Amino acid sequence: MNGGQVMVVMIVLIVMIAGIVKSRHKSARHAEGASLMNDPEAARLRDEVQQMKERIQVLERVITDNHKSVDLDREIERLRDR
């Protein structure tokens, strides 16, 4: 084999090894994710995060509604002053 053929064989080997490593890594992450799905502590934390997200949405809505009502009150007062 000449140098070019050796390079091609090496590239093919590297790509094959990288594919195997990637496949094993992906399956290990999948197994880890499956174990977290059955963990009661993880489920409790997911529920808590969901509740916190809902509370944040409510707070954001209240804040933006209050700003609108304050702006509306100011506009009404401005119109009364005329």
Buried (B, 14 or more C-beta within 10 A) or exposed (E): EEEEEEEEEEEEEEEEEEEEEEEEEEEEEEEEEEEEEEEEEEEEEEEEEEEEEEEEEEEEEEEEEEEEEEEEEEEEEEEEEE
